[in-house]
Amino acid sequence: MAVKQISVFVENKPGKLAEFVDLLRGHGIDMRALSLAEAADFGVLRTIVSDPDKAQRVLAEAGFISAVTPVLAVAVSDEPGALYHILEILKNAGINLEYSYAFTTRKNQGAYMVFRVADDCLQKTAELLEENGIGMIAQEEIYSL
């Protein structure tokens, strides 16, 4: 149930994000989600794209430093306490959430949160969420959003 996220180091300079986005655009790769965390000289860009394998090749050829990381794309209903319910399930199971960011879909199917947990508990987390009726989106489904 894991989704491939691409993490990329991007120089913290004017136009560098535009360069990255233009590279993907030029190769017909669509971004589904994006998170950018800044640092002094570089930012860490995390993205979920329509074709992660192609994106990884294109980025490497263009000289970007990147890595593929497995994450979970978790459905969050639009009601008070929905995210808390999910986080409470993780807390009670002793699962640490390393980072998270959100995205919505074009087809108005709701909102999703990207959850990054340690690799050794990724499967356990997916199973736990499914057991508790929490929906997730699979890699193949990302392409059709």
RAPEFEN-V686504 format. One record per backbone hydrogen bond with DSSP energy under -1.0 kcal/mol. CO is the residue of the C=O (numbers start at 1). NH is the residue of the N-H. If there is no record, write none. Layout:
BEGIN
CO&NH + CO&NH
END
This chain:
BEGIN
3&71 + 5&69 + 6&47 + 7&67 + 8&45 + 10&43 + 11&13 + 13&16 + 15&19 + 16&20 + 17&21 + 18&22 + 19&23 + 20&24 + 21&25 + 22&26 + 24&27 + 24&29 + 25&28 + 30&50 + 33&48 + 35&46 + 37&44 + 41&12 + 43&10 + 44&37 + 45&8 + 46&35 + 47&6 + 48&32 + 48&33 + 51&55 + 52&56 + 53&57 + 54&58 + 55&59 + 56&60 + 57&61 + 58&62 + 59&64 + 60&63 + 65&9 + 67&7 + 69&5 + 71&3 + 72&115 + 73&137 + 74&113 + 77&79 + 79&82 + 81&85 + 82&86 + 83&87 + 84&88 + 85&89 + 86&90 + 87&91 + 88&92 + 89&93 + 90&95 + 91&94 + 99&116 + 101&114 + 103&112 + 105&108 + 110&105 + 111&76 + 112&103 + 113&74 + 114&101 + 115&72 + 116&98 + 118&121 + 119&122 + 121&125 + 122&126 + 123&127 + 124&128 + 125&129 + 126&130 + 127&131 + 128&132 + 129&134 + 130&133 + 135&75 + 138&142 + 142&145 + 145&106
END
